[in-house]
Amino acid sequence: MPRQSMKSILLNPRIMAMFFLGFSSGLPLALTSSTLQAWFTEAGVNIVAIGALSLVGLPYVWKFLWAPIMDRFVPPRGGRRKGWIFITQIGLCVTLFLLALLDPKIDPVTMGLLAMAIAFFSASQDIAIDAYRTDVLHPEERGVGAATYIFACRIALLVAGGLALVIAEYLGWRLAYQLMAGLLLISMIATYFAPRPIETAFPPTDIFETVTGSFGDLFKRDAILLLLLFAVFYKLGDAFAASLLSNFLLHGLGFSLTEIAIAYKTFGLAATLLGAFTGGILMIRLGLYRSLLYFGFAQAFSTLAFMVLALAGKHFFLMAGTLFIENFCSGMGTAAFVAFLMSLCHPRYTATQYACLSALTAIGRVFLGPVAGMMVLHMGWASFYAWAFVFSFPGLIILWLIRNKVSFNAQTAEC
């Protein structure tokens, strides 16, 4: 891609919209996972119960069930994609403000149910954003758009997983969650001004056509079973390693909330910046298949840094370096993976098809949480992260198997 063309892509409103929408997507994810883990850990909740908190993410797995509704019906304002994004952002703001009023010592079950409601609105927002991103970006913009989206999502994870911890330590958890909800209100302004995608295909006429058409089109693809398995396993090791990260750093190693926040804010932010832009540039040069392969190996070996940290014990700079490696490698792998999933979607059924594919990626993050808690309890942290490394390779094996069975479109691969 020529340099001038790359500059014009980076400055166009579609790519700029990816930044704000990525931030809006990443914020609630951290607030119902790692940050909520930290809140429950500080309240003295046991590790098995904390591991079970990952089940609040069930809506991310089952979101394909209501995605056809978001393909079929058009809200009265904003269009088929932007209208649904705006509605889900309103739901997120309300439920986050309500969660901020509770205490895990008194209302752990209520908080868990409310966190699941937040996850429902967040998963629904992701359905609409994923469809919007796929529809609004031109094929040659998908790699840069995915990298920008992942970069902003990582920024949000740093804010919700780092800055929120500092606010919680000095001003309390209630104010921390209220301020995070306020940031989502700002994202709603960006949603209003984001460009509307040009409809390249007519919406389905009814729900039945949406369901049968979207899944029928998807399951006609070559090597579809391997594609679905690839969606499950490509990020599995990475998700497994991150499933109990807050508890590992707080309870396992004894770092303070402020120490973790500082590491996220400095080293994690630097890694996010470098990872997003390095990934975008390398995807242009490597193409989509080699990017998925190389970045997949990188994110697999990044989990070994957590094993080294577990063996070494409490060392701040080693912890910061580990977070740097994880943010850098995982960010590159996610950018390539998102670009690949976008290339598989039919414009008429974008929301349903992308929701189905991305829901498969959430299986590891959601269902391995309770398993992870039991593994740590019986095996220790070092062995746990060694297994996370092992779980990274089935996805790479499947990628090698589909290399000649799936068309890694040249135009998409160059993005």
SULMOPE-V119595 format. One record per residue. N is the residue number from 0. D_CENTER is the distance of its C-alpha to the mean C-alpha in whole Angstrom. Layout:
BEGIN
n->N d_center->D_CENTER
n->N d_center->D_CENTER
END
This chain:
BEGIN
n->0 d_center->28
n->1 d_center->30
n->2 d_center->29
n->3 d_center->31
n->4 d_center->28
n->5 d_center->25
n->6 d_center->26
n->7 d_center->27
n->8 d_center->23
n->9 d_center->22
n->10 d_center->24
n->11 d_center->24
n->12 d_center->22
n->13 d_center->20
n->14 d_center->18
n->15 d_center->19
n->16 d_center->17
n->17 d_center->14
n->18 d_center->14
n->19 d_center->14
n->20 d_center->12
n->21 d_center->9
n->22 d_center->11
n->23 d_center->11
n->24 d_center->8
n->25 d_center->6
n->26 d_center->10
n->27 d_center->10
n->28 d_center->7
n->29 d_center->9
n->30 d_center->12
n->31 d_center->12
n->32 d_center->11
n->33 d_center->13
n->34 d_center->15
n->35 d_center->16
n->36 d_center->17
n->37 d_center->19
n->38 d_center->21
n->39 d_center->22
n->40 d_center->23
n->41 d_center->25
n->42 d_center->26
n->43 d_center->28
n->44 d_center->26
n->45 d_center->26
n->46 d_center->23
n->47 d_center->24
n->48 d_center->23
n->49 d_center->20
n->50 d_center->19
n->51 d_center->19
n->52 d_center->17
n->53 d_center->14
n->54 d_center->16
n->55 d_center->15
n->56 d_center->12
n->57 d_center->14
n->58 d_center->13
n->59 d_center->10
n->60 d_center->12
n->61 d_center->15
n->62 d_center->14
n->63 d_center->16
n->64 d_center->19
n->65 d_center->19
n->66 d_center->17
n->67 d_center->21
n->68 d_center->22
n->69 d_center->20
n->70 d_center->21
n->71 d_center->25
n->72 d_center->25
n->73 d_center->25
n->74 d_center->25
n->75 d_center->29
n->76 d_center->27
n->77 d_center->24
n->78 d_center->24
n->79 d_center->22
n->80 d_center->19
n->81 d_center->20
n->82 d_center->22
n->83 d_center->19
n->84 d_center->16
n->85 d_center->19
n->86 d_center->20
n->87 d_center->17
n->88 d_center->16
n->89 d_center->20
n->90 d_center->19
n->91 d_center->16
n->92 d_center->19
n->93 d_center->21
n->94 d_center->20
n->95 d_center->18
n->96 d_center->22
n->97 d_center->23
n->98 d_center->21
n->99 d_center->23
n->100 d_center->26
n->101 d_center->26
n->102 d_center->27
n->103 d_center->25
n->104 d_center->29
n->105 d_center->30
n->106 d_center->27
n->107 d_center->25
n->108 d_center->25
n->109 d_center->25
n->110 d_center->22
n->111 d_center->20
n->112 d_center->21
n->113 d_center->20
n->114 d_center->17
n->115 d_center->16
n->116 d_center->17
n->117 d_center->15
n->118 d_center->12
n->119 d_center->14
n->120 d_center->14
n->121 d_center->11
n->122 d_center->10
n->123 d_center->13
n->124 d_center->12
n->125 d_center->9
n->126 d_center->12
n->127 d_center->14
n->128 d_center->12
n->129 d_center->11
n->130 d_center->15
n->131 d_center->16
n->132 d_center->14
n->133 d_center->16
n->134 d_center->19
n->135 d_center->20
n->136 d_center->19
n->137 d_center->22
n->138 d_center->22
n->139 d_center->23
n->140 d_center->20
n->141 d_center->17
n->142 d_center->16
n->143 d_center->17
n->144 d_center->15
n->145 d_center->12
n->146 d_center->12
n->147 d_center->13
n->148 d_center->10
n->149 d_center->8
n->150 d_center->11
n->151 d_center->11
n->152 d_center->7
n->153 d_center->8
n->154 d_center->12
n->155 d_center->10
n->156 d_center->9
n->157 d_center->13
n->158 d_center->14
n->159 d_center->13
n->160 d_center->13
n->161 d_center->16
n->162 d_center->18
n->163 d_center->18
n->164 d_center->20
n->165 d_center->23
n->166 d_center->23
n->167 d_center->23
n->168 d_center->26
n->169 d_center->28
n->170 d_center->28
n->171 d_center->26
n->172 d_center->23
n->173 d_center->24
n->174 d_center->25
n->175 d_center->21
n->176 d_center->19
n->177 d_center->22
n->178 d_center->21
n->179 d_center->17
n->180 d_center->18
n->181 d_center->21
n->182 d_center->18
n->183 d_center->16
n->184 d_center->20
n->185 d_center->20
n->186 d_center->17
n->187 d_center->19
n->188 d_center->22
n->189 d_center->20
n->190 d_center->19
n->191 d_center->23
n->192 d_center->23
n->193 d_center->21
n->194 d_center->23
n->195 d_center->23
n->196 d_center->23
n->197 d_center->26
n->198 d_center->26
n->199 d_center->27
n->200 d_center->28
n->201 d_center->29
n->202 d_center->27
n->203 d_center->28
n->204 d_center->31
n->205 d_center->30
n->206 d_center->28
n->207 d_center->29
n->208 d_center->29
n->209 d_center->25
n->210 d_center->25
n->211 d_center->27
n->212 d_center->27
n->213 d_center->23
n->214 d_center->23
n->215 d_center->27
n->216 d_center->25
n->217 d_center->22
n->218 d_center->25
n->219 d_center->27
n->220 d_center->25
n->221 d_center->27
n->222 d_center->25
n->223 d_center->23
n->224 d_center->23
n->225 d_center->22
n->226 d_center->19
n->227 d_center->18
n->228 d_center->18
n->229 d_center->17
n->230 d_center->13
n->231 d_center->14
n->232 d_center->15
n->233 d_center->13
n->234 d_center->10
n->235 d_center->12
n->236 d_center->14
n->237 d_center->11
n->238 d_center->10
n->239 d_center->13
n->240 d_center->14
n->241 d_center->12
n->242 d_center->13
n->243 d_center->16
n->244 d_center->15
n->245 d_center->17
n->246 d_center->20
n->247 d_center->20
n->248 d_center->21
n->249 d_center->23
n->250 d_center->25
n->251 d_center->25
n->252 d_center->26
n->253 d_center->27
n->254 d_center->25
n->255 d_center->25
n->256 d_center->23
n->257 d_center->24
n->258 d_center->24
n->259 d_center->20
n->260 d_center->19
n->261 d_center->22
n->262 d_center->20
n->263 d_center->17
n->264 d_center->18
n->265 d_center->21
n->266 d_center->19
n->267 d_center->16
n->268 d_center->16
n->269 d_center->19
n->270 d_center->16
n->271 d_center->14
n->272 d_center->16
n->273 d_center->18
n->274 d_center->15
n->275 d_center->14
n->276 d_center->17
n->277 d_center->19
n->278 d_center->16
n->279 d_center->17
n->280 d_center->21
n->281 d_center->21
n->282 d_center->19
n->283 d_center->22
n->284 d_center->25
n->285 d_center->23
n->286 d_center->22
n->287 d_center->19
n->288 d_center->21
n->289 d_center->22
n->290 d_center->18
n->291 d_center->17
n->292 d_center->19
n->293 d_center->20
n->294 d_center->16
n->295 d_center->16
n->296 d_center->19
n->297 d_center->18
n->298 d_center->15
n->299 d_center->17
n->300 d_center->20
n->301 d_center->17
n->302 d_center->17
n->303 d_center->21
n->304 d_center->21
n->305 d_center->20
n->306 d_center->23
n->307 d_center->25
n->308 d_center->24
n->309 d_center->25
n->310 d_center->28
n->311 d_center->29
n->312 d_center->28
n->313 d_center->28
n->314 d_center->28
n->315 d_center->26
n->316 d_center->26
n->317 d_center->25
n->318 d_center->22
n->319 d_center->21
n->320 d_center->22
n->321 d_center->19
n->322 d_center->16
n->323 d_center->17
n->324 d_center->17
n->325 d_center->14
n->326 d_center->12
n->327 d_center->14
n->328 d_center->14
n->329 d_center->10
n->330 d_center->10
n->331 d_center->13
n->332 d_center->12
n->333 d_center->8
n->334 d_center->10
n->335 d_center->13
n->336 d_center->11
n->337 d_center->10
n->338 d_center->13
n->339 d_center->15
n->340 d_center->13
n->341 d_center->15
n->342 d_center->18
n->343 d_center->18
n->344 d_center->18
n->345 d_center->22
n->346 d_center->22
n->347 d_center->24
n->348 d_center->21
n->349 d_center->18
n->350 d_center->16
n->351 d_center->18
n->352 d_center->17
n->353 d_center->13
n->354 d_center->13
n->355 d_center->15
n->356 d_center->13
n->357 d_center->9
n->358 d_center->11
n->359 d_center->12
n->360 d_center->9
n->361 d_center->9
n->362 d_center->12
n->363 d_center->12
n->364 d_center->10
n->365 d_center->12
n->366 d_center->16
n->367 d_center->16
n->368 d_center->16
n->369 d_center->20
n->370 d_center->21
n->371 d_center->19
n->372 d_center->21
n->373 d_center->24
n->374 d_center->24
n->375 d_center->24
n->376 d_center->27
n->377 d_center->29
n->378 d_center->28
n->379 d_center->27
n->380 d_center->24
n->381 d_center->25
n->382 d_center->25
n->383 d_center->22
n->384 d_center->20
n->385 d_center->23
n->386 d_center->22
n->387 d_center->18
n->388 d_center->19
n->389 d_center->21
n->390 d_center->18
n->391 d_center->17
n->392 d_center->20
n->393 d_center->20
n->394 d_center->17
n->395 d_center->19
n->396 d_center->23
n->397 d_center->21
n->398 d_center->20
n->399 d_center->24
n->400 d_center->25
n->401 d_center->24
n->402 d_center->25
n->403 d_center->28
n->404 d_center->27
n->405 d_center->24
n->406 d_center->25
n->407 d_center->23
n->408 d_center->24
n->409 d_center->26
n->410 d_center->25
n->411 d_center->21
n->412 d_center->21
n->413 d_center->23
n->414 d_center->20
END
